[in-house]
Amino acid sequence: MKTNEELQKDVQDAIKWEPLLKAAEIGVTAKDGVITLSGTVDSYAKKSEAEDAAKQVIGVKAVVEQIELKTFSNLYNRDDNDLANEVLNAYKWNWEIPEDKVKVKVENGWITLEGEVQWNYQKEAAARLIKKLVGIRGVSNRITIKSEAHDEIEKMAIESALARNWSIKEQDIHVNVSHNKVILTGTVGSLYEKIEAERQAWKAPGVEIVDNDIVVEYDYSLVD
């Protein structure tokens, strides 16, 4: 059981533990498991890193990200065409991104990804590979999943994957399958477990949609 104050400190420590964020001025508030991040950073990578660090702390139910991106150098004010070409070049040399499947649009440093891929890991890689590029102000990942697998999704295979995953301590997770959709329900003890359960479900062949309706439950002390 944690108080809001204890959860706040845990998240602050998790953020400070990340080398990229050691000097970043990021504010953290906690209320009944909901973490709000505020402050100003000078790169999109730092915004993303702070959110990821907070999500992994035990007791966090949700993260509200209100960090502002403010740059102080002309290096960050890059031409959109140059930035788009750098993104495409990064994809060209990475095996995870299928050739000619991802379309890139850049407007005032904000990157929008569109297209269709077979696996969710390819969609995630498309955003992960570019988030540290200089000049990015944000990423909207609108890539859709269209599987070529025609076999039925194996519900038991997903349940087995969840059961053997060391990071998912709570096993009150229910898996339902409807055509190419997986629906996850139940309860877990942390936001990280909820995210990890969804990640495992995405690995099943034939999955095009995952509805993650898992509820994060954690006891908090009434004393701050």
C-alpha positions in Angstrom: 0.0 0.0 0.0 1.4 3.4 -1.0 0.4 6.9 -0.1 0.2 9.6 -2.9 3.4 11.0 -1.5 5.2 7.7 -1.8 4.0 7.1 -5.3 5.1 10.6 -6.3 8.6 10.0 -5.0 8.8 6.6 -6.7 7.9 8.1 -10.0 10.4 11.0 -9.5 13.1 8.5 -8.7 12.3 6.4 -11.8 12.5 9.5 -14.0 15.8 10.6 -12.5 17.2 7.1 -13.0 17.0 7.5 -16.7 20.3 9.0 -18.1 18.4 11.0 -20.7 16.3 12.7 -17.9 18.9 13.4 -15.2 19.0 17.1 -15.8 15.4 17.4 -17.0 13.0 19.6 -14.9 9.9 17.4 -14.8 7.2 17.9 -12.2 5.3 14.9 -10.8 2.0 14.8 -9.0 0.1 11.7 -7.8 -3.5 11.2 -6.9 -5.0 7.8 -6.3 -2.7 6.2 -8.9 -3.0 8.9 -11.5 0.3 10.5 -12.3 0.5 13.9 -13.9 3.8 14.9 -15.6 4.5 18.6 -16.2 7.5 20.8 -17.0 9.5 21.7 -20.1 12.0 19.6 -22.1 14.0 20.2 -25.2 13.3 17.1 -27.2 10.5 14.7 -28.0 12.6 11.8 -26.9 12.7 13.1 -23.3 8.9 13.5 -23.3 8.5 9.9 -24.4 11.1 8.6 -22.0 9.5 10.3 -19.0 6.1 8.8 -19.8 7.6 5.3 -20.2 9.5 5.6 -16.9 6.3 6.6 -15.0 4.3 3.8 -16.5 6.7 1.2 -15.1 6.3 2.2 -11.5 4.2 -0.1 -9.3 1.0 1.5 -8.2 0.6 3.8 -11.3 -2.9 3.4 -12.9 -2.7 6.1 -15.5 -0.3 8.8 -16.7 -1.4 12.3 -17.8 1.4 13.8 -19.8 1.5 17.7 -19.8 5.2 18.2 -20.6 5.9 21.0 -23.0 8.5 20.9 -25.7 10.6 24.0 -26.0 13.7 24.2 -28.1 16.4 26.9 -27.8 18.5 26.2 -30.9 18.1 26.6 -34.6 19.3 23.0 -34.9 15.8 22.0 -33.9 14.0 24.2 -36.4 14.6 21.8 -39.3 13.1 21.8 -42.7 10.1 19.4 -42.9 11.4 17.9 -46.2 14.8 17.1 -44.7 13.2 15.6 -41.6 10.9 13.4 -43.8 13.9 12.2 -45.8 15.7 11.3 -42.6 12.7 9.3 -41.4 12.4 7.4 -44.7 16.2 6.7 -44.6 15.9 5.3 -41.1 13.2 2.9 -42.3 15.1 1.9 -45.4 17.9 0.4 -43.3 15.8 -1.3 -40.7 14.5 -4.9 -41.2 11.4 -4.3 -38.9 9.8 -1.9 -41.3 8.4 -3.5 -44.5 9.5 -1.6 -47.6 7.0 0.9 -49.0 4.4 0.1 -46.4 4.7 3.2 -44.2 3.8 6.7 -45.5 5.3 9.7 -43.7 3.9 13.2 -43.5 5.8 16.0 -41.7 4.2 19.4 -40.8 6.1 21.9 -38.6 8.2 19.1 -37.1 5.1 16.9 -36.3 5.3 13.5 -37.9 2.2 11.5 -39.0 2.7 7.9 -39.9 0.1 6.1 -42.0 0.0 2.8 -44.0 -0.7 -0.9 -43.4 1.5 -3.5 -41.9 1.0 -7.2 -40.9 2.3 -7.0 -37.3 2.0 -4.6 -34.4 5.7 -4.8 -33.7 6.2 -3.2 -37.1 3.9 -0.4 -36.2 5.6 0.2 -32.9 9.1 0.1 -34.5 8.0 2.8 -37.0 7.5 5.2 -34.1 10.4 4.0 -31.9 13.0 4.3 -34.5 12.4 8.0 -35.1 11.5 9.4 -31.7 15.1 10.4 -31.0 15.7 12.3 -34.3 16.6 15.9 -33.8 13.8 18.3 -34.7 10.8 16.1 -34.0 8.0 17.8 -32.1 5.6 14.8 -31.9 4.5 11.6 -33.6 1.0 10.5 -34.6 1.0 6.8 -35.3 -2.0 6.0 -37.5 -0.6 2.8 -39.1 -3.2 0.0 -39.2 -2.7 -3.7 -38.9 -3.8 -6.0 -41.6 -2.8 -9.6 -41.1 -2.3 -12.1 -43.9 -2.8 -15.0 -41.6 -6.1 -16.8 -42.3 -6.0 -19.1 -39.3 -8.2 -18.5 -36.3 -6.6 -16.7 -33.4 -5.7 -19.2 -30.7 -7.1 -18.1 -27.5 -5.3 -20.7 -25.4 -2.0 -19.7 -26.9 -2.5 -16.1 -25.7 -3.5 -17.3 -22.2 -0.4 -19.4 -22.1 1.8 -16.5 -23.1 0.3 -14.4 -20.3 0.7 -17.2 -17.7 4.4 -17.7 -18.4 5.2 -14.0 -18.5 7.2 -13.1 -15.3 6.2 -9.4 -15.3 2.5 -10.2 -15.1 2.0 -11.1 -11.5 -1.8 -11.0 -11.4 -3.5 -13.7 -13.3 -7.1 -12.4 -13.2 -7.0 -11.7 -16.9 -9.6 -13.0 -19.3 -9.1 -13.4 -23.1 -11.9 -13.4 -25.6 -11.5 -13.6 -29.4 -13.8 -12.4 -32.0 -12.6 -12.8 -35.6 -9.4 -10.8 -35.8 -10.0 -9.0 -32.5 -8.7 -9.9 -29.0 -10.5 -8.5 -26.0 -8.7 -8.4 -22.7 -10.6 -7.9 -19.4 -9.9 -8.5 -15.7 -7.7 -6.8 -13.2 -3.9 -6.3 -12.6 -1.9 -4.5 -10.0 0.0 -2.0 -12.3 -0.3 -0.1 -15.5 2.9 -1.9 -16.7 1.2 -5.3 -16.4 -1.8 -4.0 -18.4 0.5 -2.7 -21.1 2.5 -6.0 -21.1 -0.6 -8.1 -21.4 -1.6 -6.2 -24.5 1.9 -6.6 -26.0 1.7 -10.3 -25.5 -1.8 -10.5 -27.2 -0.5 -8.6 -30.2 2.1 -11.4 -30.8 -0.6 -13.9 -31.8 -0.9 -14.6 -35.5 -3.9 -13.0 -37.2 -4.5 -10.3 -34.6 -5.5 -7.0 -36.1 -7.2 -5.3 -33.1 -6.6 -5.6 -29.3 -9.2 -4.0 -27.0 -7.5 -3.7 -23.6 -10.2 -3.3 -21.0 -8.1 -4.5 -18.1 -8.6 -2.5 -15.0 -5.6 -1.5 -12.8 -6.4 -2.0 -9.1 -4.0 -0.9 -6.3 -4.6 0.0 -2.7 -3.7 3.5 -1.6 -3.3 4.8 1.9 -5.7 7.6 2.9 -2.8 9.3 4.7 -0.5 11.5 2.6 
